[in-house]
Structures are given as C-alpha cells and as structure tokens.
Amino acid sequence: MSLKNFTFAQICQMIIVPAFFDTLKMLLISGILSTVFGFVFGVILTVTEKGGLYENVVVNRILDFIVNTIRSFPFIILMVSIIPFTRLIVGSSIGDTAALVPLTVACTPFMARIFQNSFKEVDPALIEAAQSFGASKWQIVFKVMLKESVPSIISGLCLAIINLLGATAMAGAVGAGGLGAVALTYGYQNFNQEIMYSICVILIILVAIIQYFGDWIYKKLK
Amino acid sequence: MIEIKNLKKVWEDDGTSVLEDINLTIEDGDIYALVGRSGAGKSTLLRCINGLTSYQGGSLTVDGCEIKNLKDKELREFRRRVGMIFQHFSLLERETVYQNIALPMQCWKYSKEETDKKVKELLELVGLNDKMNAKPRNLSGGQKQRVAIARALTMEPKILLCDEATSALDPKTTNSILELLLEINQKIGITIVIVTHQMEVVRKACNKACILEQGRIADEGTVRDIFIKQPLSLRRLLGEEEIRLPKQGHNIQIAHMVNDIRDGELFGKMSKELDYVFPILDGKIQEYQGDSMGIFVINVDDDHLEVVTQYLDERKINWREMREGMNEKEGETAPCH
C-alpha cells in the first residue's frame, strides 16, 4: 500500500499527529528527568567546588570528568553506544520509551552545566550574608542560590529543551518514534517532500513556541 | 564583650600573614571602628568575629565563647546573635523588602505571626513601612542599606558588624545611616563594630577606634584621644600633606577643643599673658560627635619653649613637639577639658 492513496489530511491524522505526541512525550519526560538529575549534579558540582559549601575536590573532579565525557559524544553515537545500558533499564532499545534513556543521559550533563553556571552567577556576597545570619548550607542552596538564579536557570532550560527537541528527532533515526522518525522514513526515504517539510515546519513552530514561552517566563521572573 | 588576644591569621593557600598580634577589647555598647587602608586586614578581622573566616593563632572570644572552637551547628547558633551588614547591601534582588527582612527568621523557622510582627516593627524602625513590597532594585542605596540593617536586626543580635557599610553611599546618605546606627545603639544597646576607611564615619559615629596597618594594630583607643594625639598612623591614613616646618625653634602641635566661642581666644590670651608673639603655622577644626576639635601648629623659639609648654600643661591642653613629621616629645596626655 502506498501513501499515494491517502490525502495529506489523512496522512496527518494517521502519522504526523501521533508522531507529534510521541515527540512531545519524549521531550516532556526526558526534559523533566534530565532537569531533576541535572539539578542534583549541578548542585553537587557547585557545592563541591574549591571554596564551595562542601568543598570536595575529588568528587568535583570525577563529576566534572563524567559531565565532560558525556557532553563530548555526538548524540547519535551516544545513543547507539549505550544500547546495553538502555536494554538494562527499559528492557528494549527500540521505541520512544527506550529513547528516553539516551535522551536523558545526553541532556543531564547539559542541564547540570546550566544549573552550575546559573549558581556561579549568584553573588558570593549573598552567600556570605546568608551565612552571617546562620542559614544552613541547604538553606543557602535553596533559599538563596536557587531563588536568585531562577531567571537564569529558566533561560538555560529553554536552551536545553530546544537542544533536546533536536535530539528526539535524531533519535528517530535509530529506532525511536516521533517526528524525526516520520520525517526520515516517510519523508526522506520515501521521497515524500510534503511530509518531510511539513515536519520541518512543525519543528520550527515548536522551537519558536518554546523560546517564546521561555522568554516570557524569564521576563516575568526577572 | 569581644576580647581579642594575640590573634594571628595567615592565608591558607600561600601562607602570607594577614593579621598578626591583634589585641583589643570591645565592650558592650561600644561603637568600635576598625580603620585602615584597603588591604590592612580590617574586613578580615571583622569576619573573624563572626567566624566567617578562621584564624590560626591567639584567641577571639565573644562573651567568653571562643569562636575557633565552635562547631558547625554551634557556629550557626552563635551567628544568630551577631548581625552583619555589607558594603553592597547583599540583598536578594528578586525578593521584596519584606521577604528579605523575613529571610533569617524563615531560616530559623519562626512562626508566620512572629515573623510578620518583627518585620513590621523593624520596617518602622528603619523608616521603610511604605516600601514593604518594593524590590531592592527600586530602592536607593541608602534604603537598601536600611533594609540590610533591618535584616541584620531580626534575630535581636547583641553585636552588629558593619563591613564598609557606608562606603558606597553619598555623604548625606552616609550621615542618615550613621544616625540610624547611633539610634539603634542607644535604643537597644547593641555593640557595633564598624569597618571603614572613611574618617568622618569614625568621627561621627564611633567612641573607640583601632587603626590597622599591614595586619597589625598601629594605634588604639578612644576616638577622642586618637584625634587629639594625631598619631602617625592616623596622619598616614588621612594622607595629609606634611606641612613644611621651619628649621629654627620648636614646632608645637596643639589639640584644643573649640566648642565655646571663648575657646578660640587661647592663642590671643597666651600671647598676651606670656608677652610673646609666635607664628601659627597650621590650623584646622574638625567636627567630632558634636565637639569641635582644633588642631594647630605654632612655632616657639628656644627661650620661650618652657613658658609656653608650662602654660599649656597648666591648662591641661594637649601638645606635642613635631620634628620632621615624627612625634617625639609628648605633652600631657590627659584628655582636653
């Protein structure tokens, strides 16, 4: 059966719309997961730094090395190279659930750096002031550093989510579903320019929405 | 009471000495100034008092409690009793004035009602009731420092540390902040330690001072005495040009209160009574906590040195002979009447 037998509206309904939701699902879940992990690693990277609240050079170096290593992998290589790990966690390496693992693994170090950089920008005098009235280390992290750097974190997250969107599309090439897979298999490999470019348009619109939304929150919070 | 004995601090990374052999006592209710040029170690000494930085030798006790020995939790508990304000205010930019002041109480888990009551009371004290919901970026420098003072006072501290708190403010605002500090000092009897390089801050607000030079105490005492004696460290700090002193005769520096209009008659009277005319080489009058202090330099010849110094001693007026910018022979050290 060829796609030629269907109208564009039908193709949209059958293929593009479900793929869109698959992409959204991957984006949302791996986005949330990598934000959570990224926050944890970002905090650890910040507090263990030299002169930090819990100075620990060894932990800092190790974590820094891991973050740099993962970030130096092109996503597509990372995705195939961690297939055994993916299988271990979700039991399969194909489909959008399986894609969540490499997506999260790839995005977490990026998120960690975003948190770390945002925390770094917090004026050290503020931390000293908090210490001067007896705030605990965790209160300093949550009530001072996190609170003060929210706008900067938001714009960083926006950047990371857009990056992640690109990664979900790439994941489509190696077995994950979503818009990327559709654009490649139904569009590129099937010489169907209509599908391919309409997905491009959808991606452009998605990116624009994310960026606009991010900017809007940033302005509200600043 | 803050007692510092033989305190010594070196930077851990390169071993350079920051503070050495610091001995001083700050009594309850004092407004104590730590003055010195930048890099003299005054801010570091201030941070030793509330344990924001450590020291390697000697002892620093606050009400008998050795700061060096405090462990994490005890140190935090101790810091509740020591407020601190900073040169650049150190307020959370994204929070309102109210939230900024409430922050220490939230950290110490006070109830909402208690916090609310205290914050409003302090807003009243610093005169910012109408700015409760403003963000720091919409406030002037002076208002920001008022917020910082209110925040420092939330835990009802016994000591308030001020780290160059007025250095970023214009003279008029500086005065209003100093007035506020004096008011707080009188109202609640809080001990205030002020780190500054501005001598007018010392003159207007402090009763005692210590001049630090390269990590050591150069001079220490009541502000009044320091200004009367004009030690070398003070003159160096003020960066005043040395006046050119004549080689002949004796150059006598006289510190003399000129509060009353009749105080200004000193030289006229002296000249008349001793039947001796001498030149006045230099003279200036400085305000010091409501007092006006005159610092004069006169030149006396060998024949009249004794009668002049005797005349001054009889009236308990501070004098000292100046020689090539060094203090040599000191006169009576009793404070001026």
Chai-1 contact restraints between the chains, C-beta under 6 A:
chainA,res_idxA,chainB,res_idxB,connection_type,confidence,min_distance_angstrom,max_distance_angstrom,comment,restraint_id
A,A125,B,F86,contact,1.0,0.0,6.0,A-B,restraint_1
A,A125,B,S90,contact,1.0,0.0,6.0,A-B,restraint_2
A,L126,B,S90,contact,1.0,0.0,6.0,A-B,restraint_3
A,A129,B,S90,contact,1.0,0.0,6.0,A-B,restraint_4
A,S132,B,M84,contact,1.0,0.0,6.0,A-B,restraint_5
A,F133,B,P104,contact,1.0,0.0,6.0,A-B,restraint_6
A,G134,B,R76,contact,1.0,0.0,6.0,A-B,restraint_7
A,G134,B,R79,contact,1.0,0.0,6.0,A-B,restraint_8
A,G134,B,R80,contact,1.0,0.0,6.0,A-B,restraint_9
A,A135,B,C107,contact,1.0,0.0,6.0,A-B,restraint_10
A,Q139,B,C107,contact,1.0,0.0,6.0,A-B,restraint_11
A,E148,B,L92,contact,1.0,0.0,6.0,A-B,restraint_12
